[in-house]
Amino acid sequence: MHPNALLEMSSELLREVLKLDAPADTVVSAFFRQHKGLGQRERHALAETTYAVLRRRPLWQHLAQSGRGPTERRLAILAWQGNDTFLRGALTPQEQEWLQQVQAIDQSSLPAKLQHNLPEWLAAPLLERLGEEQFWALANAMNEPAPLDLRVNTLKNKREEAQAVLAAANIQVEPTPFSPLGLRIPGKPALNKLELFTGGGVEVQDEGSQLLALMLDAKRSEMVVDFCAGAGGKTLALGDAMRNTGRLYAFDVSGHRLASLKPRLARSGLSNVYPTQIAHERDERIKRLAGKIDRVLVDAPCSGLGTLRRNPDLKWRQTPQAVAELQVKQAAILASAARLLQSGGRLVYATCSLLDAENEVIAQQFEAAHPQFTKLPAGEVLSKAHVNRADELVENGYLRLWPHRHQTDGFFAAVWQKN
């Protein structure tokens, strides 16, 4: 494709994504379905340029003001993630001169909001929570793309075996530092043609998400519930831990998300999983299981702000009002899920949020209202699950993962046992 044609296509994609009326990954996927003739390198340049704009949107919009031509074209030029020589072939002499002038600007001299690239309603509580040094470390980490983490399906192979298969395919890979089940790959290699992936030997899953499943410590022959299963990443990990025995209920209000679980379930080889669409947290199917379940994972609906490395559009699509509404939903779901447990059962509440409002606040409110549940120290739970360096992952007895400290998505988890 001619360089200018690809740059124009990048502008077209940005025009759609920056409407912010749908998740960016959904818009990008739909765009690629409409342009099936694009090669792998072209798709990579388009997608990564789009996400680069979203990560630093305030900065690029500020710098783009000095240029001429359509705004989206200027943004694509500034944030371009493809080949530099290819880009120069698309630019007019005036655009090349403008780009050189912009690149000569000392960005460290710009206002703070153009350096951290976070909305003020999010930056303020994080700065207060972390302090100046840690806040900037977090902001910088969230403006970088995340690596690709895989969870090894131990029903099919060991981590060392999976690592060897990937290395033989010339894919750079290393064990995750904390999860005993994880492998980490820099970049985004195509895995969908590898038999290791298509045969269910590995699943894409952030290391932090793997730790949540490990904290539930699901056992053989138990009755377990993944209360907000979504597309089922943690469901599959739980089924693996149960060694494909017992009964594992995957509840979710979205039939569309549960449908995404089916092909993954088929690859995994699991037969103990029961995907079930529910109307709400008080559904009759849940009431019938009250007091009968051994372990419940509540990966609650949340702002998703811990995943900004992967989903940078969320910081522009979320609002304080939406977070407040989510808090009400989180408390209600957690209370309903707790009723499922029998005496001695374990409950894990988790989010992929960075905000105390969705994490510690919800957990502490639950503890105050449910004295029949005893908080378990997260560090001890993680250590018993063979998690490495577990003490580095804990704050105030809860699991607390930060992108800049742990190179995972941002996660929180609290663990309780029913008396």
KOLKE-875385 format. One record per residue (C-alpha): residue number from 0; x, y, z. Coordinates in steps of 0.1 Angstrom, whole numbers, plus 5000, padded with zeros to 4 digits. Layout:
REM residues N
<i->NUM; X->X; Y->Y; Z->Z>
...
This chain:
REM residues 419
<i->0; X->5000; Y->5000; Z->5000>
<i->1; X->5012; Y->5035; Z->4992>
<i->2; X->5024; Y->5053; Z->5023>
<i->3; X->5000; Y->5082; Z->5019>
<i->4; X->4971; Y->5057; Z->5015>
<i->5; X->4980; Y->5040; Z->5048>
<i->6; X->4983; Y->5073; Z->5066>
<i->7; X->4949; Y->5084; Z->5053>
<i->8; X->4935; Y->5050; Z->5065>
<i->9; X->4950; Y->5057; Z->5099>
<i->10; X->4933; Y->5091; Z->5100>
<i->11; X->4900; Y->5074; Z->5091>
<i->12; X->4903; Y->5049; Z->5119>
<i->13; X->4912; Y->5076; Z->5144>
<i->14; X->4882; Y->5096; Z->5133>
<i->15; X->4860; Y->5066; Z->5143>
<i->16; X->4878; Y->5057; Z->5175>
<i->17; X->4879; Y->5092; Z->5189>
<i->18; X->4842; Y->5094; Z->5189>
<i->19; X->4846; Y->5074; Z->5221>
<i->20; X->4811; Y->5059; Z->5217>
<i->21; X->4823; Y->5023; Z->5217>
<i->22; X->4854; Y->5004; Z->5231>
<i->23; X->4884; Y->5011; Z->5209>
<i->24; X->4892; Y->4974; Z->5204>
<i->25; X->4857; Y->4968; Z->5190>
<i->26; X->4860; Y->4997; Z->5166>
<i->27; X->4895; Y->4986; Z->5155>
<i->28; X->4883; Y->4950; Z->5149>
<i->29; X->4853; Y->4962; Z->5129>
<i->30; X->4876; Y->4985; Z->5108>
<i->31; X->4899; Y->4956; Z->5099>
<i->32; X->4869; Y->4934; Z->5089>
<i->33; X->4859; Y->4961; Z->5065>
<i->34; X->4895; Y->4962; Z->5051>
<i->35; X->4904; Y->4926; Z->5048>
<i->36; X->4931; Y->4933; Z->5023>
<i->37; X->4954; Y->4948; Z->5049>
<i->38; X->4986; Y->4929; Z->5057>
<i->39; X->4999; Y->4921; Z->5092>
<i->40; X->5024; Y->4950; Z->5093>
<i->41; X->4997; Y->4974; Z->5080>
<i->42; X->4972; Y->4963; Z->5107>
<i->43; X->4999; Y->4966; Z->5133>
<i->44; X->5008; Y->5002; Z->5123>
<i->45; X->4972; Y->5012; Z->5123>
<i->46; X->4962; Y->4996; Z->5156>
<i->47; X->4993; Y->5007; Z->5175>
<i->48; X->4991; Y->5043; Z->5162>
<i->49; X->4955; Y->5044; Z->5173>
<i->50; X->4963; Y->5032; Z->5208>
<i->51; X->4993; Y->5056; Z->5210>
<i->52; X->4970; Y->5085; Z->5203>
<i->53; X->4946; Y->5073; Z->5230>
<i->54; X->4973; Y->5069; Z->5256>
<i->55; X->4986; Y->5105; Z->5252>
<i->56; X->4956; Y->5122; Z->5236>
<i->57; X->4960; Y->5155; Z->5255>
<i->58; X->4996; Y->5158; Z->5245>
<i->59; X->4991; Y->5150; Z->5209>
<i->60; X->4961; Y->5173; Z->5206>
<i->61; X->4981; Y->5201; Z->5221>
<i->62; X->5010; Y->5196; Z->5198>
<i->63; X->4988; Y->5191; Z->5167>
<i->64; X->4973; Y->5226; Z->5171>
<i->65; X->5004; Y->5241; Z->5154>
<i->66; X->5000; Y->5220; Z->5122>
<i->67; X->4977; Y->5223; Z->5092>
<i->68; X->4953; Y->5198; Z->5076>
<i->69; X->4928; Y->5174; Z->5091>
<i->70; X->4933; Y->5170; Z->5129>
<i->71; X->4932; Y->5132; Z->5127>
<i->72; X->4960; Y->5132; Z->5101>
<i->73; X->4982; Y->5154; Z->5123>
<i->74; X->4975; Y->5131; Z->5153>
<i->75; X->4984; Y->5100; Z->5133>
<i->76; X->5017; Y->5117; Z->5121>
<i->77; X->5027; Y->5126; Z->5157>
<i->78; X->5019; Y->5092; Z->5172>
<i->79; X->5029; Y->5070; Z->5142>
<i->80; X->5040; Y->5035; Z->5153>
<i->81; X->5049; Y->5021; Z->5119>
<i->82; X->5081; Y->5024; Z->5099>
<i->83; X->5096; Y->5059; Z->5101>
<i->84; X->5109; Y->5057; Z->5065>
<i->85; X->5074; Y->5047; Z->5054>
<i->86; X->5059; Y->5076; Z->5072>
<i->87; X->5083; Y->5101; Z->5056>
<i->88; X->5072; Y->5088; Z->5022>
<i->89; X->5036; Y->5099; Z->5030>
<i->90; X->5045; Y->5134; Z->5042>
<i->91; X->5046; Y->5167; Z->5023>
<i->92; X->5077; Y->5188; Z->5027>
<i->93; X->5057; Y->5212; Z->5049>
<i->94; X->5045; Y->5183; Z->5071>
<i->95; X->5081; Y->5170; Z->5074>
<i->96; X->5093; Y->5204; Z->5085>
<i->97; X->5064; Y->5207; Z->5110>
<i->98; X->5071; Y->5172; Z->5125>
<i->99; X->5108; Y->5181; Z->5130>
<i->100; X->5098; Y->5213; Z->5149>
<i->101; X->5074; Y->5194; Z->5171>
<i->102; X->5098; Y->5166; Z->5179>
<i->103; X->5124; Y->5192; Z->5190>
<i->104; X->5100; Y->5204; Z->5218>
<i->105; X->5111; Y->5195; Z->5253>
<i->106; X->5081; Y->5176; Z->5266>
<i->107; X->5093; Y->5178; Z->5302>
<i->108; X->5087; Y->5215; Z->5301>
<i->109; X->5050; Y->5211; Z->5293>
<i->110; X->5022; Y->5212; Z->5320>
<i->111; X->5017; Y->5181; Z->5341>
<i->112; X->4984; Y->5172; Z->5325>
<i->113; X->5002; Y->5169; Z->5292>
<i->114; X->5028; Y->5146; Z->5307>
<i->115; X->5006; Y->5122; Z->5327>
<i->116; X->4978; Y->5122; Z->5302>
<i->117; X->4951; Y->5113; Z->5327>
<i->118; X->4918; Y->5131; Z->5333>
<i->119; X->4920; Y->5152; Z->5364>
<i->120; X->4892; Y->5133; Z->5382>
<i->121; X->4915; Y->5102; Z->5380>
<i->122; X->4949; Y->5118; Z->5384>
<i->123; X->4939; Y->5136; Z->5417>
<i->124; X->4930; Y->5105; Z->5438>
<i->125; X->4960; Y->5085; Z->5424>
<i->126; X->4984; Y->5113; Z->5433>
<i->127; X->4970; Y->5115; Z->5468>
<i->128; X->4971; Y->5077; Z->5472>
<i->129; X->5006; Y->5072; Z->5458>
<i->130; X->5026; Y->5104; Z->5464>
<i->131; X->5045; Y->5123; Z->5437>
<i->132; X->5072; Y->5097; Z->5428>
<i->133; X->5050; Y->5067; Z->5427>
<i->134; X->5022; Y->5086; Z->5408>
<i->135; X->5046; Y->5095; Z->5380>
<i->136; X->5060; Y->5060; Z->5378>
<i->137; X->5024; Y->5047; Z->5375>
<i->138; X->5015; Y->5074; Z->5349>
<i->139; X->5045; Y->5065; Z->5328>
<i->140; X->5038; Y->5028; Z->5330>
<i->141; X->5002; Y->5032; Z->5319>
<i->142; X->5013; Y->5051; Z->5289>
<i->143; X->5033; Y->5021; Z->5276>
<i->144; X->5018; Y->4990; Z->5259>
<i->145; X->5015; Y->4958; Z->5280>
<i->146; X->5033; Y->4926; Z->5272>
<i->147; X->5014; Y->4895; Z->5263>
<i->148; X->5009; Y->4871; Z->5292>
<i->149; X->4998; Y->4835; Z->5288>
<i->150; X->4985; Y->4810; Z->5313>
<i->151; X->4996; Y->4774; Z->5308>
<i->152; X->4968; Y->4748; Z->5308>
<i->153; X->4983; Y->4722; Z->5332>
<i->154; X->4958; Y->4696; Z->5321>
<i->155; X->4977; Y->4695; Z->5288>
<i->156; X->5013; Y->4705; Z->5295>
<i->157; X->5038; Y->4719; Z->5320>
<i->158; X->5050; Y->4755; Z->5319>
<i->159; X->5086; Y->4744; Z->5308>
<i->160; X->5071; Y->4724; Z->5280>
<i->161; X->5050; Y->4753; Z->5267>
<i->162; X->5080; Y->4776; Z->5270>
<i->163; X->5101; Y->4753; Z->5249>
<i->164; X->5074; Y->4751; Z->5222>
<i->165; X->5072; Y->4788; Z->5219>
<i->166; X->5110; Y->4792; Z->5219>
<i->167; X->5111; Y->4766; Z->5190>
<i->168; X->5087; Y->4789; Z->5171>
<i->169; X->5112; Y->4818; Z->5176>
<i->170; X->5089; Y->4835; Z->5200>
<i->171; X->5108; Y->4852; Z->5229>
<i->172; X->5093; Y->4841; Z->5262>
<i->173; X->5100; Y->4840; Z->5299>
<i->174; X->5082; Y->4828; Z->5330>
<i->175; X->5061; Y->4854; Z->5348>
<i->176; X->5077; Y->4865; Z->5380>
<i->177; X->5048; Y->4858; Z->5404>
<i->178; X->5024; Y->4833; Z->5389>
<i->179; X->5036; Y->4797; Z->5387>
<i->180; X->5014; Y->4792; Z->5356>
<i->181; X->5024; Y->4822; Z->5335>
<i->182; X->5046; Y->4830; Z->5305>
<i->183; X->5053; Y->4865; Z->5293>
<i->184; X->5060; Y->4875; Z->5257>
<i->185; X->5071; Y->4910; Z->5247>
<i->186; X->5051; Y->4924; Z->5218>
<i->187; X->5022; Y->4908; Z->5201>
<i->188; X->5032; Y->4878; Z->5180>
<i->189; X->5006; Y->4859; Z->5161>
<i->190; X->4997; Y->4828; Z->5182>
<i->191; X->4965; Y->4818; Z->5166>
<i->192; X->4983; Y->4795; Z->5141>
<i->193; X->5003; Y->4777; Z->5168>
<i->194; X->4990; Y->4742; Z->5178>
<i->195; X->5000; Y->4751; Z->5214>
<i->196; X->4973; Y->4778; Z->5213>
<i->197; X->4947; Y->4762; Z->5190>
<i->198; X->4949; Y->4730; Z->5210>
<i->199; X->4943; Y->4747; Z->5243>
<i->200; X->4977; Y->4744; Z->5258>
<i->201; X->4979; Y->4781; Z->5266>
<i->202; X->4954; Y->4809; Z->5271>
<i->203; X->4959; Y->4846; Z->5269>
<i->204; X->4956; Y->4859; Z->5305>
<i->205; X->4973; Y->4887; Z->5323>
<i->206; X->4995; Y->4875; Z->5352>
<i->207; X->4973; Y->4895; Z->5377>
<i->208; X->4942; Y->4877; Z->5365>
<i->209; X->4960; Y->4844; Z->5370>
<i->210; X->4967; Y->4853; Z->5406>
<i->211; X->4930; Y->4860; Z->5413>
<i->212; X->4921; Y->4825; Z->5403>
<i->213; X->4950; Y->4810; Z->5424>
<i->214; X->4937; Y->4829; Z->5454>
<i->215; X->4904; Y->4810; Z->5453>
<i->216; X->4923; Y->4777; Z->5457>
<i->217; X->4896; Y->4756; Z->5440>
<i->218; X->4900; Y->4719; Z->5447>
<i->219; X->4890; Y->4687; Z->5431>
<i->220; X->4853; Y->4677; Z->5433>
<i->221; X->4842; Y->4710; Z->5448>
<i->222; X->4812; Y->4731; Z->5438>
<i->223; X->4826; Y->4765; Z->5426>
<i->224; X->4811; Y->4796; Z->5412>
<i->225; X->4827; Y->4823; Z->5390>
<i->226; X->4800; Y->4849; Z->5397>
<i->227; X->4809; Y->4874; Z->5369>
<i->228; X->4825; Y->4851; Z->5344>
<i->229; X->4826; Y->4873; Z->5313>
<i->230; X->4845; Y->4856; Z->5285>
<i->231; X->4858; Y->4831; Z->5310>
<i->232; X->4895; Y->4836; Z->5314>
<i->233; X->4894; Y->4829; Z->5352>
<i->234; X->4867; Y->4802; Z->5347>
<i->235; X->4892; Y->4782; Z->5326>
<i->236; X->4919; Y->4787; Z->5352>
<i->237; X->4896; Y->4775; Z->5380>
<i->238; X->4885; Y->4744; Z->5359>
<i->239; X->4922; Y->4736; Z->5355>
<i->240; X->4928; Y->4739; Z->5392>
<i->241; X->4898; Y->4716; Z->5399>
<i->242; X->4915; Y->4690; Z->5375>
<i->243; X->4883; Y->4689; Z->5355>
<i->244; X->4862; Y->4675; Z->5384>
<i->245; X->4834; Y->4688; Z->5405>
<i->246; X->4810; Y->4715; Z->5392>
<i->247; X->4821; Y->4749; Z->5381>
<i->248; X->4793; Y->4774; Z->5374>
<i->249; X->4801; Y->4804; Z->5351>
<i->250; X->4775; Y->4830; Z->5358>
<i->251; X->4771; Y->4863; Z->5338>
<i->252; X->4743; Y->4886; Z->5328>
<i->253; X->4757; Y->4888; Z->5293>
<i->254; X->4749; Y->4860; Z->5270>
<i->255; X->4772; Y->4875; Z->5244>
<i->256; X->4802; Y->4874; Z->5268>
<i->257; X->4794; Y->4838; Z->5278>
<i->258; X->4792; Y->4829; Z->5241>
<i->259; X->4828; Y->4840; Z->5238>
<i->260; X->4837; Y->4814; Z->5264>
<i->261; X->4825; Y->4784; Z->5243>
<i->262; X->4854; Y->4782; Z->5218>
<i->263; X->4879; Y->4787; Z->5246>
<i->264; X->4861; Y->4760; Z->5266>
<i->265; X->4863; Y->4736; Z->5237>
<i->266; X->4900; Y->4742; Z->5233>
<i->267; X->4907; Y->4737; Z->5270>
<i->268; X->4894; Y->4702; Z->5273>
<i->269; X->4873; Y->4710; Z->5304>
<i->270; X->4839; Y->4693; Z->5308>
<i->271; X->4831; Y->4704; Z->5344>
<i->272; X->4820; Y->4740; Z->5334>
<i->273; X->4784; Y->4751; Z->5333>
<i->274; X->4780; Y->4785; Z->5316>
<i->275; X->4747; Y->4801; Z->5328>
<i->276; X->4732; Y->4834; Z->5319>
<i->277; X->4715; Y->4851; Z->5348>
<i->278; X->4691; Y->4881; Z->5348>
<i->279; X->4707; Y->4898; Z->5379>
<i->280; X->4725; Y->4890; Z->5411>
<i->281; X->4692; Y->4879; Z->5427>
<i->282; X->4683; Y->4854; Z->5400>
<i->283; X->4663; Y->4823; Z->5411>
<i->284; X->4691; Y->4800; Z->5398>
<i->285; X->4714; Y->4816; Z->5423>
<i->286; X->4689; Y->4813; Z->5452>
<i->287; X->4686; Y->4776; Z->5446>
<i->288; X->4724; Y->4772; Z->5452>
<i->289; X->4724; Y->4793; Z->5485>
<i->290; X->4745; Y->4776; Z->5512>
<i->291; X->4758; Y->4748; Z->5489>
<i->292; X->4789; Y->4763; Z->5473>
<i->293; X->4825; Y->4757; Z->5484>
<i->294; X->4841; Y->4787; Z->5467>
<i->295; X->4830; Y->4818; Z->5450>
<i->296; X->4850; Y->4843; Z->5429>
<i->297; X->4834; Y->4877; Z->5423>
<i->298; X->4854; Y->4895; Z->5397>
<i->299; X->4830; Y->4924; Z->5399>
<i->300; X->4820; Y->4948; Z->5371>
<i->301; X->4843; Y->4978; Z->5375>
<i->302; X->4858; Y->5008; Z->5358>
<i->303; X->4886; Y->4987; Z->5343>
<i->304; X->4911; Y->5015; Z->5350>
<i->305; X->4938; Y->4990; Z->5359>
<i->306; X->4939; Y->4979; Z->5323>
<i->307; X->4948; Y->5013; Z->5307>
<i->308; X->4979; Y->4999; Z->5291>
<i->309; X->4956; Y->4976; Z->5270>
<i->310; X->4925; Y->4998; Z->5270>
<i->311; X->4936; Y->5034; Z->5271>
<i->312; X->4903; Y->5047; Z->5258>
<i->313; X->4887; Y->5038; Z->5292>
<i->314; X->4903; Y->5069; Z->5308>
<i->315; X->4884; Y->5091; Z->5284>
<i->316; X->4851; Y->5070; Z->5284>
<i->317; X->4848; Y->5065; Z->5322>
<i->318; X->4834; Y->5092; Z->5345>
<i->319; X->4832; Y->5097; Z->5383>
<i->320; X->4794; Y->5093; Z->5380>
<i->321; X->4799; Y->5059; Z->5364>
<i->322; X->4823; Y->5048; Z->5391>
<i->323; X->4797; Y->5058; Z->5418>
<i->324; X->4771; Y->5037; Z->5400>
<i->325; X->4795; Y->5008; Z->5399>
<i->326; X->4801; Y->5010; Z->5436>
<i->327; X->4764; Y->5003; Z->5443>
<i->328; X->4764; Y->4974; Z->5418>
<i->329; X->4796; Y->4960; Z->5433>
<i->330; X->4782; Y->4960; Z->5469>
<i->331; X->4750; Y->4943; Z->5458>
<i->332; X->4767; Y->4916; Z->5437>
<i->333; X->4792; Y->4908; Z->5465>
<i->334; X->4764; Y->4905; Z->5491>
<i->335; X->4744; Y->4882; Z->5469>
<i->336; X->4774; Y->4861; Z->5460>
<i->337; X->4782; Y->4856; Z->5497>
<i->338; X->4749; Y->4839; Z->5502>
<i->339; X->4760; Y->4810; Z->5480>
<i->340; X->4787; Y->4798; Z->5504>
<i->341; X->4784; Y->4770; Z->5529>
<i->342; X->4803; Y->4772; Z->5563>
<i->343; X->4840; Y->4770; Z->5557>
<i->344; X->4836; Y->4783; Z->5521>
<i->345; X->4860; Y->4809; Z->5506>
<i->346; X->4849; Y->4841; Z->5489>
<i->347; X->4872; Y->4863; Z->5467>
<i->348; X->4862; Y->4898; Z->5457>
<i->349; X->4883; Y->4913; Z->5429>
<i->350; X->4884; Y->4942; Z->5405>
<i->351; X->4908; Y->4955; Z->5378>
<i->352; X->4905; Y->4990; Z->5392>
<i->353; X->4931; Y->5013; Z->5407>
<i->354; X->4906; Y->5032; Z->5428>
<i->355; X->4901; Y->5027; Z->5465>
<i->356; X->4864; Y->5035; Z->5460>
<i->357; X->4860; Y->5002; Z->5441>
<i->358; X->4884; Y->4982; Z->5462>
<i->359; X->4892; Y->4987; Z->5498>
<i->360; X->4860; Y->5007; Z->5504>
<i->361; X->4838; Y->4979; Z->5491>
<i->362; X->4857; Y->4953; Z->5509>
<i->363; X->4856; Y->4971; Z->5543>
<i->364; X->4819; Y->4978; Z->5539>
<i->365; X->4813; Y->4941; Z->5533>
<i->366; X->4834; Y->4931; Z->5563>
<i->367; X->4814; Y->4955; Z->5586>
<i->368; X->4781; Y->4942; Z->5574>
<i->369; X->4790; Y->4905; Z->5573>
<i->370; X->4807; Y->4895; Z->5606>
<i->371; X->4802; Y->4858; Z->5597>
<i->372; X->4830; Y->4862; Z->5572>
<i->373; X->4867; Y->4863; Z->5584>
<i->374; X->4893; Y->4881; Z->5563>
<i->375; X->4922; Y->4859; Z->5553>
<i->376; X->4956; Y->4875; Z->5549>
<i->377; X->4963; Y->4877; Z->5512>
<i->378; X->5000; Y->4871; Z->5516>
<i->379; X->4994; Y->4838; Z->5533>
<i->380; X->4968; Y->4828; Z->5507>
<i->381; X->4992; Y->4836; Z->5478>
<i->382; X->5021; Y->4818; Z->5494>
<i->383; X->5000; Y->4786; Z->5499>
<i->384; X->4991; Y->4789; Z->5462>
<i->385; X->5029; Y->4788; Z->5453>
<i->386; X->5029; Y->4824; Z->5442>
<i->387; X->5065; Y->4838; Z->5442>
<i->388; X->5074; Y->4868; Z->5463>
<i->389; X->5039; Y->4870; Z->5476>
<i->390; X->5047; Y->4896; Z->5502>
<i->391; X->5055; Y->4921; Z->5474>
<i->392; X->5019; Y->4919; Z->5462>
<i->393; X->5000; Y->4928; Z->5494>
<i->394; X->4988; Y->4961; Z->5510>
<i->395; X->4968; Y->4960; Z->5543>
<i->396; X->4961; Y->4923; Z->5540>
<i->397; X->4947; Y->4926; Z->5504>
<i->398; X->4962; Y->4918; Z->5471>
<i->399; X->4971; Y->4951; Z->5454>
<i->400; X->4988; Y->4950; Z->5420>
<i->401; X->5001; Y->4981; Z->5402>
<i->402; X->5014; Y->4983; Z->5366>
<i->403; X->5045; Y->5002; Z->5376>
<i->404; X->5055; Y->4979; Z->5405>
<i->405; X->5045; Y->4945; Z->5393>
<i->406; X->5043; Y->4948; Z->5355>
<i->407; X->5007; Y->4934; Z->5356>
<i->408; X->4974; Y->4951; Z->5351>
<i->409; X->4961; Y->4969; Z->5381>
<i->410; X->4942; Y->4945; Z->5403>
<i->411; X->4927; Y->4943; Z->5438>
<i->412; X->4914; Y->4912; Z->5457>
<i->413; X->4901; Y->4905; Z->5491>
<i->414; X->4897; Y->4870; Z->5505>
<i->415; X->4873; Y->4858; Z->5532>
<i->416; X->4862; Y->4825; Z->5548>
<i->417; X->4827; Y->4819; Z->5560>
<i->418; X->4826; Y->4809; Z->5597>
